[in-house]
Amino acid sequence: MAHDWTSADNDHGESLVLPETTSRCITGSVTATHNFEVASYPLLEGMGVGKYVSSSKFSAGGHKWCVRFYPDGATEGCAGNVSVYLSYLSLSNHVRAKFSLIMLEKHGKVQVTDKGRQEHEFSRVHPDWGFPKFVEKSRLLEPSSSSLLDGGGGYLTIRSGKGGKHSSQQDT
């Protein structure tokens, strides 16, 4: 027997009472910083285009992330450059993040490059966003840069700063 749920009465002439529900949108601000230290950078040269080393996973805004560093560039089109990307590792489909990627020398005092604050919507389909031409390899490998990269040891830090508003929905 089919029920007409739009009716105020059930089969016995009594009122049908549906449970009360609530939903909530929570918006907040989260700021997190992750430093990815790359030691002996010159030993990574020649690894191959499209090959990367990645930071450990870190959490920011309730989501998992990592930094990917491509010493020979992410694609053939960025030959002669280092590529750096922020990668989204969680399962939510759409997450908007504001972030910056900065390269520092060993003691965090000299800023090698800073591409400024970015805003991007990450998803499982498009989990990476960054810079195919983050910095020219020649800046990191030339003898005059030895003071920049820890006396020729090739130590550098990629700092990922993620912050901004985030929203999540809760149903109760």
Phi and psi restraints in degrees (value plus and minus 20) as a CYANA .aco file:
   2 ALA   PHI    -103.2   -63.2
   2 ALA   PSI     124.1   164.1
   3 HIS   PHI    -126.1   -86.1
   3 HIS   PSI     121.5   161.5
   4 ASP   PHI    -115.0   -75.0
   4 ASP   PSI      75.8   115.8
   5 TRP   PHI     -92.4   -52.4
   5 TRP   PSI     -28.0    12.0
   6 THR   PHI    -102.2   -62.2
   6 THR   PSI     -33.2     6.8
   7 SER   PHI     -95.9   -55.9
   7 SER   PSI     124.8   164.8
   8 ALA   PHI     -98.7   -58.7
   8 ALA   PSI     -35.1     4.9
   9 ASP   PHI    -136.7   -96.7
   9 ASP   PSI     128.2   168.2
  10 ASN   PHI    -113.8   -73.8
  10 ASN   PSI    -188.3  -148.3
  11 ASP   PHI     -84.1   -44.1
  11 ASP   PSI     -39.2     0.8
  12 HIS   PHI    -121.3   -81.3
  12 HIS   PSI     -10.5    29.5
  13 GLY   PHI      59.5    99.5
  13 GLY   PSI     -10.0    30.0
  14 GLU   PHI    -117.1   -77.1
  14 GLU   PSI     134.2   174.2
  15 SER   PHI     -91.8   -51.8
  15 SER   PSI     122.0   162.0
  16 LEU   PHI    -114.7   -74.7
  16 LEU   PSI     102.3   142.3
  17 VAL   PHI    -129.5   -89.5
  17 VAL   PSI      99.7   139.7
  18 LEU   PHI    -110.2   -70.2
  18 LEU   PSI     129.1   169.1
  19 PRO   PHI     -88.0   -48.0
  19 PRO   PSI     128.4   168.4
  20 GLU   PHI     -99.5   -59.5
  20 GLU   PSI     116.0   156.0
  21 THR   PHI    -144.1  -104.1
  21 THR   PSI     140.6   180.6
  22 THR   PHI    -160.4  -120.4
  22 THR   PSI     123.7   163.7
  23 SER   PHI    -151.3  -111.3
  23 SER   PSI     138.6   178.6
  24 ARG   PHI    -164.9  -124.9
  24 ARG   PSI     118.4   158.4
  25 CYS   PHI    -127.5   -87.5
  25 CYS   PSI     101.3   141.3
  26 ILE   PHI    -130.7   -90.7
  26 ILE   PSI     101.5   141.5
  27 THR   PHI    -134.1   -94.1
  27 THR   PSI     112.7   152.7
  28 GLY   PHI    -166.0  -126.0
  28 GLY   PSI     159.3   199.3
  29 SER   PHI    -140.9  -100.9
  29 SER   PSI     112.9   152.9
  30 VAL   PHI    -149.5  -109.5
  30 VAL   PSI     114.2   154.2
  31 THR   PHI    -147.0  -107.0
  31 THR   PSI     110.6   150.6
  32 ALA   PHI    -162.7  -122.7
  32 ALA   PSI     129.8   169.8
  33 THR   PHI    -150.1  -110.1
  33 THR   PSI     116.0   156.0
  34 HIS   PHI    -148.9  -108.9
  34 HIS   PSI     107.3   147.3
  35 ASN   PHI    -121.1   -81.1
  35 ASN   PSI     103.6   143.6
  36 PHE   PHI    -126.2   -86.2
  36 PHE   PSI      88.7   128.7
  37 GLU   PHI    -113.0   -73.0
  37 GLU   PSI     108.5   148.5
  38 VAL   PHI    -135.5   -95.5
  38 VAL   PSI      92.1   132.1
  39 ALA   PHI    -115.7   -75.7
  39 ALA   PSI     129.8   169.8
  40 SER   PHI      33.7    73.7
  40 SER   PSI      28.7    68.7
  41 TYR   PHI     -69.0   -29.0
  41 TYR   PSI     -64.0   -24.0
  42 PRO   PHI     -77.0   -37.0
  42 PRO   PSI     -45.3    -5.3
  43 LEU   PHI     -91.1   -51.1
  43 LEU   PSI     -37.4     2.6
  44 LEU   PHI    -105.3   -65.3
  44 LEU   PSI     -36.8     3.2
  45 GLU   PHI     -81.6   -41.6
  45 GLU   PSI     118.7   158.7
  46 GLY   PHI      68.2   108.2
  46 GLY   PSI     -13.2    26.8
  47 MET   PHI     -82.9   -42.9
  47 MET   PSI     -53.5   -13.5
  48 GLY   PHI     100.2   140.2
  48 GLY   PSI     124.6   164.6
  49 VAL   PHI     -83.0   -43.0
  49 VAL   PSI     115.5   155.5
  50 GLY   PHI      65.7   105.7
  50 GLY   PSI     -26.6    13.4
  51 LYS   PHI    -117.0   -77.0
  51 LYS   PSI     121.3   161.3
  52 TYR   PHI    -158.8  -118.8
  52 TYR   PSI     142.3   182.3
  53 VAL   PHI    -132.7   -92.7
  53 VAL   PSI     127.9   167.9
  54 SER   PHI    -147.2  -107.2
  54 SER   PSI     134.7   174.7
  55 SER   PHI     -91.3   -51.3
  55 SER   PSI     151.2   191.2
  56 SER   PHI     -90.0   -50.0
  56 SER   PSI     141.5   181.5
  57 LYS   PHI     -88.1   -48.1
  57 LYS   PSI     122.9   162.9
  58 PHE   PHI    -158.0  -118.0
  58 PHE   PSI     139.4   179.4
  59 SER   PHI    -129.7   -89.7
  59 SER   PSI     116.1   156.1
  60 ALA   PHI    -170.2  -130.2
  60 ALA   PSI     109.2   149.2
  61 GLY   PHI      44.3    84.3
  61 GLY   PSI       5.0    45.0
  62 GLY   PHI      60.5   100.5
  62 GLY   PSI      -8.1    31.9
  63 HIS   PHI    -146.6  -106.6
  63 HIS   PSI     136.8   176.8
  64 LYS   PHI    -116.9   -76.9
  64 LYS   PSI     120.8   160.8
  65 TRP   PHI    -160.7  -120.7
  65 TRP   PSI     145.4   185.4
  66 CYS   PHI    -172.6  -132.6
  66 CYS   PSI     143.4   183.4
  67 VAL   PHI    -126.0   -86.0
  67 VAL   PSI     112.9   152.9
  68 ARG   PHI    -130.9   -90.9
  68 ARG   PSI     108.7   148.7
  69 PHE   PHI    -136.7   -96.7
  69 PHE   PSI      96.9   136.9
  70 TYR   PHI    -125.2   -85.2
  70 TYR   PSI      78.4   118.4
  71 PRO   PHI     -84.0   -44.0
  71 PRO   PSI     -45.9    -5.9
  72 ASP   PHI    -130.9   -90.9
  72 ASP   PSI      -3.7    36.3
  73 GLY   PHI      71.6   111.6
  73 GLY   PSI     130.9   170.9
  74 ALA   PHI     -96.9   -56.9
  74 ALA   PSI     -52.2   -12.2
  75 THR   PHI    -158.3  -118.3
  75 THR   PSI     147.9   187.9
  76 GLU   PHI     -78.6   -38.6
  76 GLU   PSI     -51.1   -11.1
  77 GLY   PHI     -88.6   -48.6
  77 GLY   PSI     -30.6     9.4
  78 CYS   PHI    -134.1   -94.1
  78 CYS   PSI      11.8    51.8
  79 ALA   PHI     -75.2   -35.2
  79 ALA   PSI     120.1   160.1
  80 GLY   PHI      64.7   104.7
  80 GLY   PSI     -16.0    24.0
  81 ASN   PHI    -149.7  -109.7
  81 ASN   PSI     135.3   175.3
  82 VAL   PHI    -111.9   -71.9
  82 VAL   PSI     118.6   158.6
  83 SER   PHI    -129.6   -89.6
  83 SER   PSI     123.9   163.9
  84 VAL   PHI    -157.6  -117.6
  84 VAL   PSI     113.2   153.2
  85 TYR   PHI    -154.6  -114.6
  85 TYR   PSI     126.5   166.5
  86 LEU   PHI    -112.5   -72.5
  86 LEU   PSI     108.1   148.1
  87 SER   PHI    -136.3   -96.3
  87 SER   PSI     111.9   151.9
  88 TYR   PHI    -109.8   -69.8
  88 TYR   PSI     107.1   147.1
  89 LEU   PHI    -134.9   -94.9
  89 LEU   PSI     -23.8    16.2
  90 SER   PHI    -104.2   -64.2
  90 SER   PSI     157.9   197.9
  91 LEU   PHI    -120.8   -80.8
  91 LEU   PSI     -29.0    11.0
  92 SER   PHI     -80.4   -40.4
  92 SER   PSI     129.1   169.1
  93 ASN   PHI    -102.1   -62.1
  93 ASN   PSI     -53.8   -13.8
  94 HIS   PHI    -158.2  -118.2
  94 HIS   PSI      98.1   138.1
  95 VAL   PHI    -153.3  -113.3
  95 VAL   PSI     103.1   143.1
  96 ARG   PHI    -113.6   -73.6
  96 ARG   PSI     111.4   151.4
  97 ALA   PHI    -156.8  -116.8
  97 ALA   PSI     124.7   164.7
  98 LYS   PHI    -126.4   -86.4
  98 LYS   PSI     111.6   151.6
  99 PHE   PHI    -173.9  -133.9
  99 PHE   PSI     145.1   185.1
 100 SER   PHI    -156.2  -116.2
 100 SER   PSI     130.4   170.4
 101 LEU   PHI    -143.2  -103.2
 101 LEU   PSI     102.5   142.5
 102 ILE   PHI    -149.7  -109.7
 102 ILE   PSI     119.2   159.2
 103 MET   PHI    -127.0   -87.0
 103 MET   PSI     108.9   148.9
 104 LEU   PHI    -141.6  -101.6
 104 LEU   PSI     139.5   179.5
 105 GLU   PHI     -99.5   -59.5
 105 GLU   PSI     159.7   199.7
 106 LYS   PHI     -71.5   -31.5
 106 LYS   PSI     -64.8   -24.8
 107 HIS   PHI    -111.9   -71.9
 107 HIS   PSI     -11.7    28.3
 108 GLY   PHI      52.1    92.1
 108 GLY   PSI      -2.8    37.2
 109 LYS   PHI    -117.6   -77.6
 109 LYS   PSI     -57.7   -17.7
 110 VAL   PHI    -120.1   -80.1
 110 VAL   PSI     104.2   144.2
 111 GLN   PHI    -108.9   -68.9
 111 GLN   PSI      93.4   133.4
 112 VAL   PHI     -93.6   -53.6
 112 VAL   PSI     -66.9   -26.9
 113 THR   PHI    -176.4  -136.4
 113 THR   PSI     130.3   170.3
 114 ASP   PHI    -166.4  -126.4
 114 ASP   PSI      94.6   134.6
 115 LYS   PHI    -109.1   -69.1
 115 LYS   PSI     -15.7    24.3
 116 GLY   PHI      63.0   103.0
 116 GLY   PSI     154.4   194.4
 117 ARG   PHI     -95.5   -55.5
 117 ARG   PSI     113.1   153.1
 118 GLN   PHI    -136.5   -96.5
 118 GLN   PSI     135.5   175.5
 119 GLU   PHI    -151.5  -111.5
 119 GLU   PSI     111.7   151.7
 120 HIS   PHI    -170.8  -130.8
 120 HIS   PSI     128.6   168.6
 121 GLU   PHI    -119.7   -79.7
 121 GLU   PSI      94.6   134.6
 122 PHE   PHI    -111.5   -71.5
 122 PHE   PSI     132.0   172.0
 123 SER   PHI    -170.5  -130.5
 123 SER   PSI     153.4   193.4
 124 ARG   PHI     -85.6   -45.6
 124 ARG   PSI     -50.0   -10.0
 125 VAL   PHI     -97.5   -57.5
 125 VAL   PSI     -56.5   -16.5
 126 HIS   PHI    -146.8  -106.8
 126 HIS   PSI      57.0    97.0
 127 PRO   PHI    -104.3   -64.3
 127 PRO   PSI     -28.3    11.7
 128 ASP   PHI    -137.0   -97.0
 128 ASP   PSI     124.9   164.9
 129 TRP   PHI    -171.3  -131.3
 129 TRP   PSI     114.5   154.5
 130 GLY   PHI     158.7   198.7
 130 GLY   PSI    -163.3  -123.3
 131 PHE   PHI    -150.4  -110.4
 131 PHE   PSI      90.6   130.6
 132 PRO   PHI     -86.2   -46.2
 132 PRO   PSI     -48.2    -8.2
 133 LYS   PHI    -140.8  -100.8
 133 LYS   PSI      46.0    86.0
 134 PHE   PHI     -86.7   -46.7
 134 PHE   PSI     -68.3   -28.3
 135 VAL   PHI    -174.9  -134.9
 135 VAL   PSI     126.3   166.3
 136 GLU   PHI     -89.3   -49.3
 136 GLU   PSI     114.2   154.2
 137 LYS   PHI     -78.9   -38.9
 137 LYS   PSI     -53.8   -13.8
 138 SER   PHI     -80.1   -40.1
 138 SER   PSI     -52.0   -12.0
 139 ARG   PHI     -86.4   -46.4
 139 ARG   PSI     -46.7    -6.7
 140 LEU   PHI    -114.6   -74.6
 140 LEU   PSI     -39.8     0.2
 141 LEU   PHI    -127.5   -87.5
 141 LEU   PSI     -39.8     0.2
 142 GLU   PHI     -87.9   -47.9
 142 GLU   PSI     128.6   168.6
 143 PRO   PHI     -76.5   -36.5
 143 PRO   PSI     -51.7   -11.7
 144 SER   PHI     -89.4   -49.4
 144 SER   PSI     -34.1     5.9
 145 SER   PHI    -111.3   -71.3
 145 SER   PSI     -16.3    23.7
 146 SER   PHI     -80.1   -40.1
 146 SER   PSI     -54.4   -14.4
 147 SER   PHI     -91.4   -51.4
 147 SER   PSI     -49.0    -9.0
 148 LEU   PHI     -87.9   -47.9
 148 LEU   PSI     -60.4   -20.4
 149 LEU   PHI    -128.6   -88.6
 149 LEU   PSI      39.8    79.8
 150 ASP   PHI      37.3    77.3
 150 ASP   PSI      36.8    76.8
 151 GLY   PHI      39.8    79.8
 151 GLY   PSI      14.1    54.1
 152 GLY   PHI      70.5   110.5
 152 GLY   PSI     -26.6    13.4
 153 GLY   PHI     -94.5   -54.5
 153 GLY   PSI     -35.2     4.8
 154 GLY   PHI      54.5    94.5
 154 GLY   PSI      14.4    54.4
 155 TYR   PHI    -113.9   -73.9
 155 TYR   PSI     106.7   146.7
 156 LEU   PHI    -163.2  -123.2
 156 LEU   PSI     143.3   183.3
 157 THR   PHI    -147.3  -107.3
 157 THR   PSI     112.6   152.6
 158 ILE   PHI    -125.7   -85.7
 158 ILE   PSI      98.4   138.4
 159 ARG   PHI    -121.7   -81.7
 159 ARG   PSI     105.1   145.1
 160 SER   PHI    -127.3   -87.3
 160 SER   PSI      95.4   135.4
 161 GLY   PHI    -130.0   -90.0
 161 GLY   PSI      98.8   138.8
 162 LYS   PHI    -138.1   -98.1
 162 LYS   PSI     112.2   152.2
 163 GLY   PHI    -182.6  -142.6
 163 GLY   PSI     156.3   196.3
 164 GLY   PHI     101.6   141.6
 164 GLY   PSI    -193.2  -153.2
 165 LYS   PHI    -100.8   -60.8
 165 LYS   PSI     128.0   168.0
 166 HIS   PHI    -160.4  -120.4
 166 HIS   PSI     132.8   172.8
 167 SER   PHI    -148.4  -108.4
 167 SER   PSI     125.7   165.7
 168 SER   PHI    -160.9  -120.9
 168 SER   PSI     134.9   174.9
 169 GLN   PHI    -133.1   -93.1
 169 GLN   PSI     121.0   161.0
 170 GLN   PHI    -148.1  -108.1
 170 GLN   PSI     116.2   156.2
 171 ASP   PHI    -130.4   -90.4
 171 ASP   PSI     115.4   155.4
